[in-house]
Amino acid sequence: MVNRHRGEIEALLDGRPRVLCLTLGALAELEAAFAVDDLAGLAERFATGRLSAMDLVKVIGAGLRGAGETVSDADVARMTADGSATGFARIAADLLKATFGTRETPAGEGASDGSPDENPPPPRP
């Protein structure tokens, strides 16, 4: 069973359920893959909502490896998902949302604890 509080999601890939999680190591892998300096840069990169097929492979691959699977990006590129490209985009968006979260506050207002809302929205499928 997945634990959303730990950033885990479950996705159906190649016809079987798999757990994905962007651990600190997986996030470091993505920082290097996307040539950004820090988590804020990574969040900004994903906030654009524009991800290429190779971006989806990198995010999903890092999520699978973060959850303990031994897969390469080439393995991920050969996988199938319900809904094809849209399915992969949905999986990546769900994983990013579980990792970075979103706050349900009106535009321009901070979170209920008084801190600014720094969590970007997940990419659109």
Secondary structure, DSSP 8 states (H G I E B T S, - for coil): ---GGGTEEEEEETTEEEEEE--HHHHHHHHHHTT-SSHHHHHHHHHT----HHHHHHHHHHHHHHTT----HHHHHT--BTTHHHHHHHHHHHHHHHHH------TT---TTS-----------
